[in-house]
Amino acid sequence: MTSCHWGGQSKDKATEVNVIVPIIKKVPLKLKYIGITKSIQKVEIRARVDGILEERFFKDGDTVNQDQLLYRIDEKPYQAQVLTYQGQVDKATADLAFQDLQFKRYGELVIKKAISKSQYDEQYANYLSAKGQLENAQGSLQQAQINLDYCRIKSPSNGKVGKNQVDLGNLVSSSNKTLLLTVIQMDPMRVEFNPVASDLAVYNHYEKYQPFPVEVSLPKYPNEIWGGVLDFYNNEITQASSTILLRTTVLNPNNTLRPDLYVNVSVTVDPNHLYLFVPATLVKEKQGFYQLLVVDVQQLIQVRNIIPGNIKGELLEIKTGVLKGDQILLENPHLPPGTKVKPIVVKKDYLS
């Protein structure tokens, strides 16, 4: 019998195998973290003068604007102080005017030697004293007006108010620093996160793409995105955790984000990063290793240990293990590694 290997392969003819070329796609390179929201401004509203709290102009939880009136303390004692010091200013003004006229007259008389130089000097001292009295009265009036203005407590910024801490009719005091209310700025909102220090090398490598775009989302609502850019790197590493504080600022017009919320943070460091993909079904796990059958540049079957990355639909990212010129076997021909084959490149729609 001369055809004992009927249906078999000639030694000189390599087995044909179906292969694909690894897919290279441009996909943004993103670094992902857990962050926490922080208000840009959180202000505790306290009384700066003593008095009875007479009026409140907001409801708990209201959104307020900068300089919006929040409280009014009884103004009558401070209005009386303003009137008192205004009278002192008027009196001091009149006295200074008189002393000024006297000083000018004495100046003429001393030239004519009608009075002594000491009398002239005495009048000059009276003029300076009257000037000082006026300045002192003006300062007291200014302070009285400031205290009167402090009776009307206004919001220092746009934001959302918390719970009112003091009911109307109570005495508030500047000496015990009575807390009335907290105003928290909600828009924009800061988001802080702490990458490991080694990630700085990645940011430095892609620094030409700065400022890096940042996307913020809530864990339960990943499709609702708040966008910003990376706008702050801390100037030192936290030694205990070997991390560094980074921050972004995002617009929050609907006040959905609140301070101290945990959020997902995604930083795009390269918008057109080149990724290598293969069909996920072709990667096999064996004893803790991920493996891929390939045909190398010499058209020999090889087993590659690879490190997989993210899955994109039917495709799996290959971080390392596939070499330049490798083609990926679409099925296992049950031939030992090192077998020479004839690769036939197959194209599939989902690989395009």
C-alpha positions as CSV (number, residue, x, y, z in Angstrom):
1,M,0.0,0.0,0.0
2,T,1.6,3.3,-1.1
3,S,-1.1,5.6,0.3
4,C,-1.1,4.7,4.0
5,H,-1.6,8.4,5.0
6,W,-4.7,8.9,2.8
7,G,-6.4,12.1,3.7
8,G,-3.3,13.3,5.6
9,Q,-0.7,16.0,5.0
10,S,2.4,16.0,2.7
11,K,5.6,16.7,4.7
12,D,6.4,19.5,2.3
13,K,3.0,21.2,2.6
14,A,2.2,23.4,5.6
15,T,-1.2,23.1,7.3
16,E,-3.4,26.0,6.5
17,V,-4.8,27.8,9.5
18,N,-7.2,30.7,9.9
19,V,-5.7,33.8,11.6
20,I,-6.6,37.4,12.2
21,V,-4.3,40.4,12.5
22,P,-4.5,42.0,16.0
23,I,-6.8,44.9,16.0
24,I,-5.3,48.3,16.7
25,K,-7.8,51.0,17.9
26,K,-7.6,54.5,19.1
27,V,-9.3,54.6,22.4
28,P,-8.8,57.3,25.1
29,L,-6.5,56.3,27.9
30,K,-8.3,57.0,31.1
31,L,-7.2,56.6,34.7
32,K,-10.0,56.0,37.2
33,Y,-10.3,56.8,40.9
34,I,-12.8,57.3,43.7
35,G,-13.1,61.0,44.7
36,I,-15.0,63.1,47.2
37,T,-16.9,66.3,46.6
38,K,-15.9,69.5,48.4
39,S,-17.6,72.9,48.5
40,I,-15.4,75.7,47.3
41,Q,-16.7,77.9,50.1
42,K,-18.4,77.0,53.4
43,V,-19.2,79.9,55.7
44,E,-20.5,79.9,59.2
45,I,-22.7,82.9,59.8
46,R,-22.2,84.4,63.3
47,A,-23.4,87.6,65.0
48,R,-20.9,90.4,65.0
49,V,-22.9,92.6,67.4
50,D,-25.0,91.9,70.5
51,G,-28.8,92.2,70.2
52,I,-32.2,90.6,69.9
53,L,-32.7,88.6,66.7
54,E,-35.8,90.2,65.2
55,E,-36.3,89.0,61.6
56,R,-35.3,86.0,59.4
57,F,-35.6,86.2,55.6
58,F,-35.1,82.6,54.4
59,K,-36.4,79.1,54.9
60,D,-34.1,76.2,55.9
61,G,-32.5,74.8,52.7
62,D,-33.1,77.8,50.6
63,T,-30.7,78.7,47.8
64,V,-29.5,82.3,48.4
65,N,-27.4,84.8,46.5
66,Q,-24.4,86.8,47.5
67,D,-25.4,89.9,49.7
68,Q,-28.9,88.6,50.2
69,L,-30.4,89.6,53.5
70,L,-30.6,86.7,56.0
71,Y,-31.2,88.1,59.4
72,R,-31.9,91.4,61.1
73,I,-30.8,92.2,64.7
74,D,-32.7,95.0,66.6
75,E,-31.2,98.1,65.2
76,K,-32.5,100.8,67.6
77,P,-29.6,100.9,70.1
78,Y,-27.1,101.2,67.2
79,Q,-29.2,103.8,65.4
80,A,-29.0,105.8,68.7
81,Q,-25.2,105.4,68.8
82,V,-25.0,106.7,65.2
83,L,-27.0,109.8,66.1
84,T,-24.9,110.4,69.2
85,Y,-21.6,110.2,67.3
86,Q,-23.0,112.3,64.4
87,G,-23.7,115.0,66.9
88,Q,-20.1,114.8,68.2
89,V,-18.8,115.1,64.7
90,D,-21.0,118.1,64.0
91,K,-19.7,119.8,67.2
92,A,-16.1,118.9,66.5
93,T,-16.5,120.2,62.9
94,A,-17.7,123.6,64.2
95,D,-15.0,123.8,66.8
96,L,-12.3,123.1,64.2
97,A,-13.7,125.8,62.0
98,F,-13.5,128.3,64.8
99,Q,-10.0,127.2,65.8
100,D,-8.9,127.5,62.2
101,L,-10.2,131.1,61.9
102,Q,-8.5,131.9,65.2
103,F,-5.2,130.4,64.0
104,K,-5.3,132.5,60.8
105,R,-6.0,135.7,62.8
106,Y,-3.2,134.9,65.2
107,G,-0.9,134.4,62.2
108,E,-1.6,138.0,61.0
109,L,-1.2,139.4,64.5
110,V,2.1,137.7,65.2
111,I,3.5,139.2,61.9
112,K,2.4,142.6,63.2
113,K,3.9,141.7,66.6
114,A,0.5,142.4,68.2
115,I,0.8,139.1,70.1
116,S,3.7,137.0,71.3
117,K,5.0,133.9,69.5
118,S,3.9,131.8,72.5
119,Q,0.3,132.9,72.1
120,Y,0.5,132.0,68.4
121,D,1.9,128.6,69.2
122,E,-0.8,128.1,71.8
123,Q,-3.5,128.8,69.2
124,Y,-1.8,126.4,66.8
125,A,-2.0,123.7,69.5
126,N,-5.7,124.5,69.9
127,Y,-6.2,124.1,66.2
128,L,-4.4,120.7,66.1
129,S,-6.4,119.6,69.2
130,A,-9.7,120.5,67.5
131,K,-8.6,118.6,64.4
132,G,-7.8,115.6,66.5
133,Q,-11.2,115.8,68.2
134,L,-12.9,115.8,64.8
135,E,-11.0,112.8,63.6
136,N,-11.7,110.9,66.8
137,A,-15.4,111.7,66.5
138,Q,-15.4,110.7,62.9
139,G,-13.8,107.4,63.8
140,S,-16.4,106.8,66.5
141,L,-19.2,107.6,64.0
142,Q,-17.7,105.2,61.5
143,Q,-17.5,102.4,64.0
144,A,-21.1,103.1,65.1
145,Q,-22.2,102.9,61.5
146,I,-20.4,99.6,61.0
147,N,-22.1,98.2,64.1
148,L,-25.5,99.3,62.7
149,D,-24.7,97.7,59.4
150,Y,-23.8,94.5,61.2
151,C,-27.4,94.3,62.4
152,R,-28.3,93.3,58.9
153,I,-26.6,89.9,58.3
154,K,-26.1,89.1,54.6
155,S,-25.0,86.0,52.7
156,P,-21.3,86.2,51.8
157,S,-21.7,84.1,48.7
158,N,-24.2,82.3,46.5
159,G,-25.1,78.9,48.0
160,K,-27.5,76.8,49.9
161,V,-28.3,77.5,53.5
162,G,-28.5,74.8,56.2
163,K,-30.7,74.6,59.3
164,N,-31.4,77.8,61.2
165,Q,-29.7,77.6,64.6
166,V,-31.3,80.5,66.6
167,D,-35.0,81.3,66.8
168,L,-36.3,84.8,66.6
169,G,-36.5,86.7,69.9
170,N,-33.2,85.3,71.2
171,L,-30.3,87.4,72.3
172,V,-27.3,86.9,70.0
173,S,-23.8,88.0,71.0
174,S,-20.5,88.7,69.3
175,S,-18.6,87.8,72.4
176,N,-19.7,84.1,72.5
177,K,-19.7,83.9,68.7
178,T,-23.2,82.7,68.3
179,L,-23.6,80.4,65.3
180,L,-26.7,81.3,63.3
181,L,-26.4,79.4,60.1
182,T,-24.1,77.7,57.6
183,V,-24.0,78.7,53.9
184,I,-22.4,76.3,51.5
185,Q,-21.5,77.2,47.9
186,M,-22.8,74.4,45.6
187,D,-21.9,75.6,42.2
188,P,-19.2,75.1,41.1
189,M,-18.2,72.0,43.1
190,R,-14.7,70.7,43.7
191,V,-13.8,67.0,43.5
192,E,-10.7,65.7,45.3
193,F,-9.1,62.3,44.7
194,N,-5.8,60.6,45.6
195,P,-3.9,58.6,43.0
196,V,-0.9,56.6,44.0
197,A,2.3,58.6,43.7
198,S,3.5,56.4,40.9
199,D,0.7,57.7,38.6
200,L,2.5,61.0,38.4
201,A,4.9,59.3,35.9
202,V,1.9,58.7,33.6
203,Y,0.7,62.3,33.9
204,N,4.2,63.6,33.2
205,H,4.5,61.3,30.2
206,Y,1.3,62.7,28.6
207,E,1.8,66.3,29.7
208,K,1.4,67.6,26.2
209,Y,-2.4,66.8,26.6
210,Q,-2.8,69.1,29.6
211,P,-5.1,70.3,30.9
212,F,-6.4,66.7,31.3
213,P,-10.2,66.3,30.9
214,V,-12.0,64.9,33.9
215,E,-15.4,63.2,34.1
216,V,-17.2,62.9,37.4
217,S,-20.2,60.6,38.0
218,L,-22.2,59.1,40.9
219,P,-21.7,55.4,41.4
220,K,-25.4,54.6,40.9
221,Y,-25.8,56.9,37.9
222,P,-22.8,56.4,35.7
223,N,-24.4,58.0,32.7
224,E,-24.8,61.4,34.3
225,I,-21.5,63.1,33.8
226,W,-20.0,66.3,35.2
227,G,-17.1,67.5,33.2
228,G,-14.0,69.5,34.2
229,V,-10.2,69.6,33.9
230,L,-7.5,68.6,36.2
231,D,-6.7,72.0,37.9
232,F,-4.7,71.3,41.0
233,Y,-1.8,69.0,42.0
234,N,-0.7,69.1,45.6
235,N,2.9,70.0,46.2
236,E,3.7,67.1,48.4
237,I,3.1,63.3,48.7
238,T,1.1,61.9,51.6
239,Q,3.8,59.6,53.1
240,A,1.4,57.3,55.1
241,S,-0.4,56.2,51.9
242,S,2.1,57.2,49.2
243,T,-0.6,59.2,47.4
244,I,-1.0,62.7,46.1
245,L,-4.0,65.0,46.2
246,L,-5.4,66.0,42.8
247,R,-8.5,68.1,42.2
248,T,-11.0,69.2,39.5
249,T,-13.8,71.7,39.6
250,V,-17.1,71.0,37.9
251,L,-20.3,73.1,37.2
252,N,-23.2,72.0,39.4
253,P,-26.1,74.2,38.3
254,N,-28.8,71.8,39.6
255,N,-27.1,71.3,43.0
256,T,-27.2,67.5,42.4
257,L,-23.7,67.1,43.8
258,R,-23.5,67.8,47.6
259,P,-20.3,68.1,49.7
260,D,-18.7,64.9,50.9
261,L,-20.2,62.6,48.3
262,Y,-18.1,59.7,47.0
263,V,-18.0,59.9,43.2
264,N,-16.3,58.1,40.3
265,V,-13.5,60.1,38.7
266,S,-12.1,59.4,35.2
267,V,-9.1,61.4,33.9
268,T,-8.3,61.2,30.2
269,V,-4.5,61.5,29.8
270,D,-4.3,60.5,26.1
271,P,-7.4,61.1,23.9
272,N,-5.9,58.9,21.0
273,H,-4.1,56.1,22.8
274,L,-3.4,53.1,20.6
275,Y,-4.7,49.8,22.0
276,L,-4.2,46.2,20.8
277,F,-7.3,44.1,20.8
278,V,-8.2,40.4,20.0
279,P,-11.5,38.6,20.3
280,A,-12.0,37.8,24.0
281,T,-13.0,34.2,23.2
282,L,-9.5,33.4,21.9
283,V,-7.8,34.1,25.2
284,K,-7.6,31.0,27.5
285,E,-6.7,30.8,31.2
286,K,-4.4,28.0,32.3
287,Q,-3.1,27.7,35.8
288,G,-3.4,31.4,36.5
289,F,-1.9,32.5,33.2
290,Y,-3.7,34.0,30.3
291,Q,-2.6,32.5,27.0
292,L,-3.1,33.1,23.3
293,L,-2.1,30.9,20.2
294,V,-0.3,32.9,17.6
295,V,1.6,32.5,14.3
296,D,4.8,34.4,14.5
297,V,6.7,36.1,11.7
298,Q,8.4,32.8,10.8
299,Q,4.9,31.3,10.4
300,L,5.5,29.0,13.4
301,I,2.8,28.3,16.0
302,Q,3.6,29.8,19.4
303,V,1.9,30.0,22.8
304,R,2.0,33.5,24.2
305,N,1.5,34.4,27.9
306,I,-0.3,37.7,27.8
307,I,-1.6,40.3,30.3
308,P,-5.2,41.2,29.4
309,G,-6.8,44.6,30.0
310,N,-10.3,45.9,29.6
311,I,-13.1,44.4,27.5
312,K,-14.7,46.5,24.7
313,G,-17.7,44.5,23.5
314,E,-16.4,41.3,22.0
315,L,-12.8,42.5,22.1
316,L,-10.2,42.1,24.9
317,E,-7.3,44.6,25.3
318,I,-3.9,42.9,25.3
319,K,-1.4,44.9,27.4
320,T,1.6,42.8,26.8
321,G,2.5,39.4,25.2
322,V,1.7,39.9,21.6
323,L,4.8,40.8,19.5
324,K,5.1,42.8,16.3
325,G,4.2,40.6,13.3
326,D,2.1,38.0,15.3
327,Q,-1.1,36.8,13.8
328,I,-3.8,35.3,16.1
329,L,-5.1,31.8,15.5
330,L,-8.9,31.7,15.2
331,E,-9.0,28.0,16.3
332,N,-6.7,25.5,17.9
333,P,-5.3,23.2,15.1
334,H,-3.9,20.8,17.9
335,L,-0.4,21.2,16.5
336,P,2.5,21.5,18.9
337,P,4.3,24.9,19.3
338,G,7.0,25.4,16.7
339,T,4.9,23.7,13.9
340,K,5.2,25.6,10.6
341,V,1.8,26.6,9.2
342,K,0.3,28.6,6.3
343,P,-1.8,31.4,7.8
344,I,-4.9,32.5,6.0
345,V,-6.0,35.9,7.2
346,V,-9.8,36.0,7.9
347,K,-11.7,39.3,8.2
348,K,-14.8,39.6,10.4
349,D,-17.2,42.5,10.6
350,Y,-16.9,42.9,14.3
351,L,-13.2,43.3,14.0
352,S,-13.4,46.3,11.6
